[in-house]
Amino acid sequence: MSSSLTIDLKCGNTRHWHAFENNLMETEPDDLLDPEIIGNKVFPEAQSVAFFETRLWLHGSWESPSNLLSRIDQLNGFPIWICQGQYDEVCPPKYAQKFANALQKAGAEFTFRSIPSGHEQTDPVMEVCLQKSLREFIEDGQSLN
């Protein structure tokens, strides 16, 4: 296989992966990506997402051990906020609820917010939740000083 063909295949695969990931989260039909038309300006982001997601797929999730719930006790003492989109198809709400249940069972302090949004941090409802959580995190940190 020629090196230019190999590069073309890698670029094509990267563009398709990026479009797939984006389109899973996209709520506006007019904003769905066509992998054949993703411009070179977006390619570095597409390549980064493709690399990260490929690692997750190859390892079955995060690095070993992959089951965060089995290590939930290691999160005790850390401030935790969960903003879960009710329409999130990338990280479905049932998994966030399992995470929250495990945190509660472990006695961890956390804030759980189920909100009417999808997965994207740019969703206006998700953005409000994340900003509120960040403000609370900063306020909690200041009260510790």
Secondary structure as UniProt FT lines:
FT   HELIX           3..25
FT   HELIX           29..31
FT   TURN            35..36
FT   TURN            40..42
FT   HELIX           43..59
FT   HELIX           68..75
FT   TURN            76..77
FT   STRAND          80..85
FT   TURN            86..87
FT   HELIX           93..105
FT   TURN            106..107
FT   STRAND          110..115
FT   TURN            121..122
FT   HELIX           124..144
//
